[in-house]
């Protein structure tokens, strides 16, 4: 799982916070490492698809009736 892909794809601040509910191991990479991942067509396609899905879920949640919005 990659977290923060939207920010890296858009060269913008991150848009989400993640809280682990169990132990996990990860790697904190930066733009350069992310750029290397994008050189692999299969990975690039999955990242872009995941980013689009995340964006659409975020947009739907923001416009849904009864959903509290952050100030």
MIDRENZA-133072 format. One line per field, with one value per residue (C-alpha): residue number from 1; x, y, z; residue in three letters. Coordinates in steps of 0.02 Angstrom, whole numbers, m for minus. Layout:
# MIDRENZA-133072
seq <- c(NUM  ...) $
X <- c(X  ...) $
Y <- c(Y  ...) $
Z <- c(Z  ...) $
type <- c(ALA  ...) $
***
This chain:
# MIDRENZA-133072
seq <- c(1  2  3  4  5  6  7  8  9  10  11  12  13  14  15  16  17  18  19  20  21  22  23  24  25  26  27  28  29  30  31  32  33  34  35  36  37  38  39  40  41  42  43  44  45  46  47  48  49  50  51  52  53  54  55  56  57  58  59  60  61  62  63  64  65  66  67  68  69  70  71) $
X <- c(0  62  0  21  21  m95  24  171  79  17  174  62  41  m32  m221  m244  m188  m176  m183  m127  m237  m104  83  151  316  343  462  458  508  515  483  641  599  419  482  580  420  332  460  377  220  118  156  125  m45  m96  m40  m136  m291  m278  m256  m411  m512  m452  m497  m671  m706  m645  m754  m907  m882  m866  m1030  m1133  m1278  m1248  m1060  m966  m838  m670  m646) $
Y <- c(0  173  319  498  459  604  730  656  647  827  899  963  942  775  763  622  555  369  286  104  m10  m144  m159  m120  m94  37  143  332  381  548  619  545  368  390  448  285  186  282  217  46  55  m69  21  192  137  67  224  338  228  225  414  441  324  412  581  524  449  609  717  608  613  802  825  690  756  751  735  853  958  1006  1191) $
Z <- c(0  m41  60  4  m182  m223  m147  m240  m406  m390  m308  m168  20  73  88  214  380  415  585  598  701  713  696  525  438  308  210  208  33  m51  m223  m297  m240  m298  m468  m483  m451  m589  m713  m702  m812  m709  m547  m623  m689  m519  m428  m544  m531  m341  m335  m445  m334  m177  m251  m301  m129  m47  m161  m130  58  56  m39  46  152  338  323  437  348  420  451) $
type <- c(UNK  UNK  UNK  UNK  UNK  UNK  UNK  UNK  UNK  UNK  UNK  UNK  UNK  UNK  UNK  UNK  UNK  UNK  UNK  UNK  UNK  UNK  UNK  UNK  UNK  UNK  UNK  UNK  UNK  UNK  UNK  UNK  UNK  UNK  UNK  UNK  UNK  UNK  UNK  UNK  UNK  UNK  UNK  UNK  UNK  UNK  UNK  UNK  UNK  UNK  UNK  UNK  UNK  UNK  UNK  UNK  UNK  UNK  UNK  UNK  UNK  UNK  UNK  UNK  UNK  UNK  UNK  UNK  UNK  UNK  UNK) $
***
